[in-house]
Structures are given as structure tokens and as C-alpha cells.
Amino acid sequence: MTTTRSARVLSGLPRTLALVGALSAPAAAASDVLTPPAFHGTRESPAWLSLRLGTGPSGKAQSKVEPEVGAPTWVRLNLSLTATWRRYCARPGVDSCGAYDRLPEEDQLGDTSDFRSSYPYLGLALDVEVLPLARATPSVLRGLGFKLGAQRGFSNSDVTLTGDGGQTPVREVSATDTAFTAQAMYRYYFRFGTTRPQQGYVGARAGIQTRAFDVEQSTDNPLTGTHRVFPSVAVDLSVPLFSSVRLDASGGLLLSPKPGHSPEADGGRRALEVRDYGTSVSSFGWSAELGVSGDIWGPFGYEVAWHLEHFKDSFSGPGTLTGWNNGGAAEETYSSLHAGLIVTY
């Protein structure tokens, strides 16, 4: 009995093993499908995924270029509030007002004129700078452009005339100050700093300027003002001090800024600016500017600057005023404070 039972168990074992093998084969096949393939190294990301992640096809990260502070722009618009002070003096028979004032009182003969601003001439100034190649590939030509400017101020001023008969009472008259500028310019830009580079520049300008001072015409006010049209040249320097502050300076020469010249027709009135003091005149002038500017937010910035223009006229020959038998000298100075808003594009 025992032997027979053992034989049945042995005879059923192969069936059991065969059944287990048949059931395990599909599971193994399914397991092969679900099991991920073995790791064989890094795979290259698709090009579209590389661009979205800010990397190139090689997998290297592309660095983001920060815009440099002070880099040239196509257009720079500066709208400023201005306060201008004017001084004018005319003295016969000498080469400067100071030389006449140092003479003994008994030698100070002839008519003299003094004009000073009791209050500043308040007004507006608009400057436009255009650099057409500013955004081109960095080259020496990107600083080539032009500048246009206009300024106008209004105020009341005190006028006194001194002659052989003594000094006239102080008169208050209305006056206007007007200036225009049209210049070609070139700037060479250089870099400051390493973490976030800033750009400064040195430059030069050349063109035409006008300066006109008109005094209210009245019977008791013989002053005619001054009107000048002249070539000018200037050099500029801009140095960044901080990310939002830069130092700006310029100096220029005003070439032959003779009085008695005006862009518009005047019926001969401008000739009196020379005829009163002599038969001919030679003139020279200079200008200077010092200020700070910087960025506020986005395309907006600021500028605060002090402008100075000085003219000196040397007259020769006899004039129509008393004591102006052999010419004399006149000096005119404009001092202006500008504070304004800058917009760049």
C-alpha cells in the first residue's frame, strides 16, 4: 500500500511542474515589457526642450547678457526747466570792462551800459540727440549723430545807463532770452567695471548756434539787446560714477559771435548793436557745462547741470554814443541752471 501511494505522487510531480512553467511564462513576458531598459549613459535632450530650458543642443547653459549702463541709444530727449541770469557791460576806449572800472574816476568818460538780471529768466529747454547707428554691431561709427536744441526764458530786469550827465534811474524792463543749437557730433564709448559694465564717452560737436536777447522797446529805454549767429565747436566727457550717477562735462569755443546778426529779417535794427559802439566789431566766446545725470527707471532718467556762456566784443572806429570815438569793449555772460527729465529710446 505504501509503495503504490508513493508511485502516484511521483507520477503527478511532472504535471505540476509543467503547469507552473506554463503559468509563469506570460508573467515573465509582461515583466519584460514593463521593465525599463538598462541605463546606457546620458541621452541628448530634444532641441525644443533645450531652448526652453535656456541651454544649447550641447547641453551648455547660455549666459544672459545684461544691458550696459550708459550704452548709446537711438534717441535721447531732454526736457528741462531753466533759470538763466544775464550780465552785460559796455565801456568806451578800453579793451575790457574791468580796465575801464580801474581807471581814476576823472578818466571814466563817455556813455557806459550795465545790464543785470534782477530775477532769473525762467523757461524751458529741449535737447534732442540722435545716433542712427547706436544699436549696430559695436563699431567706431555707432557714436556718429547730431544734436538739436532750443531754449527760451522770460523775466524782468533792471537797466541803468551812465553818461557824462550822471546815472539814469533804474528801469525795470521785460526781456526774453532765446537760444538754438544744431550740431553734428561724434562720441567714442569706453567701458567701466566688470560685474556689470558701464559705458562712458568722450566726444566732439560742431555746428551752428544762435543767442538772442530781446529787450522791451520803449522811449526811455535805448537798449537794443544782442542777437548772435555763430559757428561753434565743443568737446564732451561723460564718466559713470555709480549705476545711477554719471558726471558730465563739456567745454566749447564760440567762433566770431558778432552782435547784430539774426536769423530773421529785422529791417536794419540789428545794425544798431554795432553802430552805437563803433564801425566794426570782432568777437570771441566760450562755453562750459558741468552736471550729473543718471537713470531713474526704464527709459527715464534725470539731469541737473550748470551752463555758462561768455561773449566779448571789441569795437573799433567811432560810434554814435558819447565818448565812443575810438571803439571800446562789451562783455556778455549767461549763467543757466538746468534740471530736467531724460527719455531714451
C-alpha positions in Angstrom: 0.0 0.0 0.0 2.8 2.4 0.9 4.7 1.6 -2.3 1.6 2.3 -4.5 0.9 5.7 -2.9 4.5 6.8 -3.4 4.3 6.0 -7.1 1.2 8.2 -7.6 2.9 11.1 -6.0 5.9 10.8 -8.2 3.8 10.4 -11.3 1.9 13.7 -10.6 5.0 15.8 -10.0 5.9 16.3 -13.7 2.4 17.6 -14.3 2.6 20.1 -11.5 5.9 21.4 -12.7 4.7 21.8 -16.3 1.6 23.7 -15.1 3.7 26.1 -13.0 6.0 26.7 -16.0 3.1 27.5 -18.3 1.6 30.0 -15.9 4.9 31.8 -15.2 5.8 32.3 -18.9 3.2 35.0 -19.7 4.1 36.9 -16.4 7.7 36.9 -17.4 6.9 38.3 -20.9 4.7 41.0 -19.3 7.5 41.8 -16.9 10.0 42.2 -19.7 7.7 44.8 -21.3 7.2 46.9 -18.1 10.9 46.7 -17.0 12.8 49.8 -18.2 15.9 49.2 -20.4 19.2 49.2 -18.7 21.0 52.6 -18.3 23.5 53.1 -21.1 24.6 56.7 -20.4 23.1 60.2 -20.9 20.7 61.0 -23.7 20.7 64.2 -25.6 17.7 66.4 -24.9 15.4 67.4 -27.8 16.2 70.7 -29.4 12.9 72.3 -28.4 13.4 71.3 -24.8 17.0 72.7 -24.8 15.7 76.1 -26.0 13.0 76.2 -23.3 15.5 75.4 -20.6 17.9 78.1 -21.8 20.5 75.6 -23.0 22.0 74.8 -26.3 21.9 71.5 -28.1 25.2 70.6 -26.5 23.6 70.9 -23.0 25.7 74.0 -22.0 23.8 76.8 -20.3 23.6 80.1 -22.2 24.5 83.2 -20.1 22.1 86.1 -20.1 23.7 89.3 -21.2 22.8 92.3 -19.0 22.5 95.7 -20.8 25.4 98.0 -20.1 24.5 101.2 -18.2 25.2 104.2 -20.4 25.2 102.4 -23.7 24.3 104.6 -26.7 20.7 104.8 -27.7 19.0 105.9 -30.9 17.2 108.9 -29.5 17.8 110.9 -26.3 15.2 113.5 -25.4 15.9 116.0 -22.6 13.2 118.4 -21.4 14.5 120.8 -18.7 13.3 123.7 -16.5 15.8 126.5 -16.8 16.8 129.6 -14.7 19.1 132.0 -16.5 21.0 135.0 -15.3 22.5 137.6 -17.7 25.1 140.3 -17.2 26.1 142.8 -19.8 28.5 145.8 -19.7 29.9 148.2 -22.4 32.8 150.6 -21.9 34.4 153.1 -24.3 38.0 153.4 -25.2 39.3 150.2 -23.4 39.7 146.5 -24.2 37.6 145.2 -21.2 35.0 146.4 -18.7 37.5 145.7 -15.9 40.1 148.0 -17.4 37.7 150.9 -17.5 36.4 150.4 -14.0 40.0 150.5 -12.7 40.6 154.0 -14.2 40.6 157.0 -12.0 37.1 158.5 -11.8 38.1 161.6 -13.7 39.2 159.4 -16.6 36.0 157.4 -16.9 34.5 159.4 -19.7 31.7 158.5 -22.1 28.5 156.5 -22.0 28.6 153.2 -20.4 25.9 150.5 -20.1 25.3 147.9 -17.4 22.6 145.2 -17.5 22.0 142.7 -14.8 19.1 140.3 -14.2 17.1 141.2 -11.1 15.4 137.8 -11.3 16.4 134.7 -13.3 14.8 134.1 -16.7 12.6 131.1 -16.1 11.9 129.0 -19.1 12.2 125.6 -20.8 15.0 123.9 -22.8 14.6 121.0 -25.1 17.5 118.9 -26.5 17.3 116.0 -28.9 20.3 113.8 -29.6 20.1 111.2 -32.4 22.6 108.3 -33.0 21.2 106.3 -36.0 23.9 103.6 -35.7 23.7 103.2 -31.9 22.3 99.7 -32.0 24.5 98.4 -34.8 27.3 95.9 -34.2 29.8 97.7 -31.9 32.0 99.8 -34.1 33.5 103.3 -34.1 30.6 104.5 -36.2 27.9 104.0 -33.5 28.7 107.3 -31.9 28.0 109.4 -35.1 24.9 111.5 -34.9 23.5 115.0 -34.4 22.1 117.3 -31.7 19.3 119.8 -31.9 18.4 122.2 -29.1 16.1 125.1 -28.2 15.8 127.3 -25.1 13.6 130.2 -24.1 13.3 132.2 -20.9 11.3 135.3 -19.7 11.9 137.8 -16.9 12.0 141.4 -15.8 15.4 143.1 -15.5 16.9 146.3 -14.1 18.6 148.6 -16.5 20.9 151.6 -15.7 22.7 153.9 -18.1 25.6 156.1 -17.1 26.9 159.1 -19.0 28.6 162.4 -18.6 25.4 163.8 -17.1 25.3 161.1 -14.4 23.4 157.8 -13.9 19.9 157.3 -15.0 17.3 155.9 -12.6 16.9 152.1 -12.6 14.3 151.0 -15.1 12.6 147.6 -15.0 12.0 146.2 -18.4 10.7 142.9 -19.8 13.2 140.8 -21.7 13.4 137.4 -23.4 16.4 135.0 -23.9 16.3 132.6 -26.8 18.9 130.1 -28.0 19.0 127.5 -30.7 21.6 124.8 -31.5 22.2 122.5 -34.5 25.4 120.4 -34.3 26.9 117.2 -35.8 28.5 115.1 -33.1 30.7 112.1 -32.6 31.3 110.1 -29.4 33.7 107.3 -28.6 32.4 105.0 -26.0 34.6 103.2 -23.4 33.7 100.7 -20.7 33.9 100.8 -16.9 33.6 97.9 -14.4 33.5 94.1 -14.8 30.5 92.7 -12.9 28.0 95.0 -14.7 30.0 97.1 -17.2 29.1 100.8 -17.6 29.9 103.0 -20.6 31.3 106.5 -20.6 32.3 108.5 -23.6 34.5 111.4 -25.0 33.1 113.3 -27.9 33.2 116.3 -30.1 30.5 118.6 -31.6 30.5 121.2 -34.3 27.7 123.3 -35.8 25.7 126.5 -35.6 24.3 128.3 -32.6 22.2 131.4 -32.0 21.7 133.5 -28.9 19.2 136.4 -28.9 18.4 138.7 -26.0 15.4 141.0 -26.7 14.6 143.9 -24.5 11.3 145.6 -24.4 11.3 148.6 -26.7 10.3 151.9 -25.2 11.1 155.6 -25.5 13.0 155.7 -22.2 14.9 152.5 -22.9 17.6 152.9 -25.6 19.0 149.4 -25.2 18.6 147.2 -28.2 19.7 143.8 -26.9 22.0 141.4 -28.7 21.5 138.9 -31.5 24.2 136.5 -32.5 24.5 133.7 -35.0 27.9 131.8 -35.0 29.7 128.6 -35.6 30.7 126.6 -32.5 32.9 123.6 -31.6 32.9 121.7 -28.3 34.3 118.6 -26.6 32.3 116.4 -24.2 33.1 113.9 -21.4 30.8 111.6 -19.5 32.1 109.3 -16.8 29.9 106.9 -14.8 30.4 107.2 -11.0 27.7 104.8 -9.9 25.0 102.8 -11.6 22.6 105.8 -11.4 25.0 108.7 -11.3 27.4 109.9 -14.0 29.5 113.1 -14.3 29.0 115.2 -17.4 31.3 118.0 -18.5 31.9 119.9 -21.7 33.8 123.0 -23.0 33.5 124.9 -26.2 34.6 127.8 -28.4 32.1 130.2 -29.9 33.7 131.4 -33.2 33.1 135.0 -34.2 29.8 135.5 -32.3 29.4 139.1 -33.5 26.3 141.0 -32.3 23.9 142.4 -34.8 23.1 139.2 -36.6 19.7 137.4 -36.5 18.2 134.5 -38.5 15.1 136.6 -39.3 14.7 139.9 -41.1 14.8 142.9 -38.8 14.6 145.9 -41.0 18.1 147.1 -40.1 17.5 147.3 -36.3 20.2 144.8 -35.5 22.9 147.1 -37.1 22.4 149.4 -34.1 24.1 146.8 -31.9 27.3 147.7 -33.6 26.8 151.2 -34.8 26.2 152.6 -31.3 29.7 151.5 -30.2 31.8 151.6 -33.4 32.1 151.0 -37.1 33.2 147.3 -36.9 33.5 144.6 -34.3 35.4 141.4 -33.6 34.0 138.9 -31.1 35.1 135.8 -29.3 33.3 133.5 -26.8 33.5 130.3 -24.9 31.1 127.9 -23.1 31.3 125.4 -20.3 29.0 122.9 -18.7 29.2 120.7 -15.6 26.5 118.4 -14.3 25.3 115.0 -13.2 22.8 112.6 -14.9 21.6 109.1 -14.5 18.8 106.5 -14.8 15.6 106.5 -12.8 13.5 103.6 -14.2 13.3 102.0 -17.6 13.8 104.6 -20.4 13.5 107.5 -17.9 16.4 109.4 -16.4 17.4 112.8 -15.0 19.9 115.6 -15.5 21.0 118.6 -13.4 23.6 120.9 -15.0 25.1 124.3 -14.8 25.7 126.1 -18.2 27.9 129.1 -18.8 28.4 131.2 -22.0 30.6 134.2 -22.2 31.0 136.7 -25.1 33.5 139.5 -25.6 33.1 142.2 -28.3 35.9 144.5 -29.3 34.7 147.6 -31.2 36.8 149.9 -33.4 36.1 153.2 -35.1 33.7 155.9 -33.9 30.3 155.1 -32.6 27.1 157.1 -32.1 27.2 157.1 -28.3 29.0 159.8 -26.4 32.7 159.0 -25.7 32.8 156.1 -28.2 35.3 157.9 -30.5 37.7 155.0 -30.9 35.6 152.0 -30.1 35.6 150.1 -26.8 34.6 146.8 -25.4 31.5 144.9 -24.3 31.1 141.7 -22.4 28.0 139.5 -22.1 27.6 136.4 -19.8 24.8 133.9 -19.5 24.6 131.6 -16.5 21.9 128.9 -16.5 20.8 126.1 -14.2 19.0 123.2 -15.9 17.0 120.5 -14.2 15.1 118.0 -16.3 13.8 114.7 -17.4 15.5 112.4 -19.9 13.7 109.9 -22.1 15.8 107.4 -24.2 14.8 105.0 -27.0 
